[in-house]
Amino acid sequence: MIFKITYQPNKFEAPRRENTLSLYIEAADAVEARRLIEENTEYNVEFVQELDEKHLAYEQQSADFKLVEF
């Protein structure tokens, strides 16, 4: 499954909407996706969202879409 992760790039600053970024990751479930992000980055995870086929197709149209691998 593909998950969209929205996050803040720094855990030590107060979250601000203007700083929210997103990445896409493949994982078996949301728990594994969150674990991979926590173990491999310094990001402050805000939300983990599983993408269905239509949402994934929409996200893939963006120039910013890139599947991250750890």
C-alpha positions in Angstrom: 0.0 0.0 0.0 1.1 3.6 -0.6 0.8 6.1 2.2 1.0 9.9 2.1 2.8 11.2 5.1 2.4 14.9 6.1 5.1 16.1 8.4 7.1 19.0 9.8 10.8 18.9 8.9 11.9 19.6 12.5 10.7 17.9 15.7 12.0 20.8 17.9 10.0 23.7 16.5 6.3 24.4 17.0 4.4 23.1 14.0 3.2 25.7 11.5 1.0 25.0 8.5 3.4 26.8 6.2 6.1 24.3 7.0 4.0 21.2 6.4 5.5 18.9 3.7 4.5 15.5 2.4 6.2 12.4 1.2 4.9 9.0 -0.1 6.0 5.7 1.2 5.1 2.0 0.5 4.4 -0.1 3.6 2.2 -3.0 4.7 0.1 -0.8 7.0 0.0 2.7 8.6 1.9 1.5 11.7 4.8 0.3 9.6 4.8 3.5 7.6 5.0 5.6 10.8 7.7 3.3 12.2 9.8 3.7 9.0 9.6 7.5 9.1 10.4 7.6 12.9 13.4 5.4 12.5 14.9 7.0 9.4 14.2 10.7 9.7 14.0 13.6 12.2 10.6 14.5 10.9 7.6 15.3 13.2 4.8 13.2 11.6 1.5 14.9 11.5 -0.7 12.5 9.6 -0.4 9.1 7.9 -3.0 8.5 5.1 -3.5 5.4 3.1 -4.1 6.3 -0.6 -6.8 4.4 -2.5 -6.4 4.0 -6.3 -8.2 7.2 -7.3 -6.3 9.3 -4.7 -3.0 7.8 -5.7 -3.7 8.5 -9.4 -4.4 12.1 -8.5 -1.2 12.5 -6.4 0.9 10.9 -9.2 -0.1 13.7 -11.5 1.8 16.2 -9.3 5.4 17.0 -10.2 6.3 16.6 -6.5 5.2 12.9 -6.4 8.1 10.6 -5.5 8.0 7.3 -3.7 10.6 7.4 -0.9 12.4 4.2 0.0 14.3 3.4 3.2 
